[in-house]
Amino acid sequence: MRIEMKYIGVPLAGMTNARRTVTLPEGSTVDALIQSLIDDSPGTSRDNFRSVTCMVNKKNAGPNTMLHDGDEVFILGILGGG
């Protein structure tokens, strides 16, 4: 299945575009998408995703949220400041 992915504020080695299309097996979850990104980005680890919020089709999503063909996943890095 094809997933449209957008991200902002997530430090991923070698990922210079803020959008990409990812192909995953049917029945994949948000966590499987994140693992796919880690596997495809040398120098990237689970630590890069410790402080992110994920949304699927504009709704908050957890790691076990099931994905479906054509879903749009937005990964937002949590930014701190003062």
Secondary structure by P-SEA (a helix, b strand, c coil): cbbbbbbcccccccccccbbbbbbcccccaaaaaaaaaaaccccccccccbbbbbccccccccccccccbbbbbbbcccccc
